[in-house]
Amino acid sequence: MTGKGISVVIVDDSAVVRQVLSKRLADSPGIEVLGCASDPIFAMNLMNRAWPDVVVLDIEMPRMDGITFLKKIMATRPTPVIICSTLSQRGARATMDALAAGAAGVVPKPSTGLKQFMADDSGDIVAAVRAAAAGKVARLNRAGTAPAAAAPRPAAVAPPVVSAGRIIAIGTSTGGTQALETVLTALPRDSPGIVIVQHMPEKFTAAFAERMDVLSAIEVREAADGDLVADGLALVAPGGRHMQVLSDGARFRVKVSDGPPVNRHRPSVDVLFRSVAKVAGRHALGVIMTGMGDDGARGLLEMRTAGALTVAQDEATCVVHGMPKEAVRLGAVDREVPLTAIAEVIRTHG
């Protein structure tokens, strides 16, 4: 970091976005905007003169698209990159590719009403830049390529096994998309039912779930209100909505609903964990993973108090250790394990 704090370069072909983001970040204590560029070619010339701590990057730009530029950065000089992407299905899918290529996070932008939206929601970009600067970035070990897809699931001949005996609740934020990929792709088809809150904007969670479904042996989908929790199925809370688990006789169902943000988030990990504590108790496993802030720490404590096994991702493998650290501080964690051990804990939970 520079003597003035976190240094940032903004790369976006919209002059309005560059203007709004530059002002918002420059007005934030401890952040210095080194400059703005309208495309990656100009950005690289700027960055070669003064390399930033964080890059804020659009995806669709002239001369070179953002994902190609991201891969170039990660292959030569790994640097935290925040994707500023359009709130659309096309933008969501492109953002998943960017996250798979090593982006640290995503901040949405609409296709219309851009200036007002960015002004109203600009606090998200400040938080994202701070989280990215505090995190860890590793050189891509796959040359920017996605992992091979899991073997195709056999055609369904029977409904999923629905059981109230076991339930896995996972909460994560910054760095969570990559961490969840590591966990979900390592699970066998008969894994216990999983419910997940990943802090992510509306529309992006569906694209994320679709990508994980292709890569994983288990089924992964964005949750809908009333979905049953079933073995071999992971339900991801929709962006912009809370998810809770409710008891339905010998089964569990999810409730997807609106409501005010909790700990600045919707969906909130605390909302999910507290609901699991109430209905599942000792039959549940709670996992808190990489992320900034403290969302999920108190809910995990409630799960542990109710008899659930609780696990936190260890500091060494977190992009940002904030959420697990707060859970440990509160006494909410039974075990701290590295990212690569979490799938095994899930497999053996009985």
Buried (B, 14 or more C-beta within 10 A) or exposed (E): EEEEBBBBBBBBBBEEBBBBBBBBBEEBEEBBBBBBBBBBBBBBEBBEEEBBBBBBBBBBBEEBBBBBBBBBBBBEEBBBBBBBBBBBEEBBBBBBBBBBBBBBBBBBBBEEEBEEBBEEBBEBBBBBBBBBBBBBBEEBEEEBEBEEEBEEEEEEEEEBEBBBEBBBBBBBBBBBBBBBBBBBBBBEBEBBBBBBBBBBBBBBBBBBBBBBBEBBBBBBBBBEEEBBBBBBBBBBBBBBBBBBBBEBEEBBBBBBEEEEEBBEBBBBBBBBBBBBBBBBEEBBBBBBBBBBBBBBBBBBBBBBEBEBBBBBBBBEBBBBBBBBBBBBEBEBBBEBBEBEBBBEBBBEBE
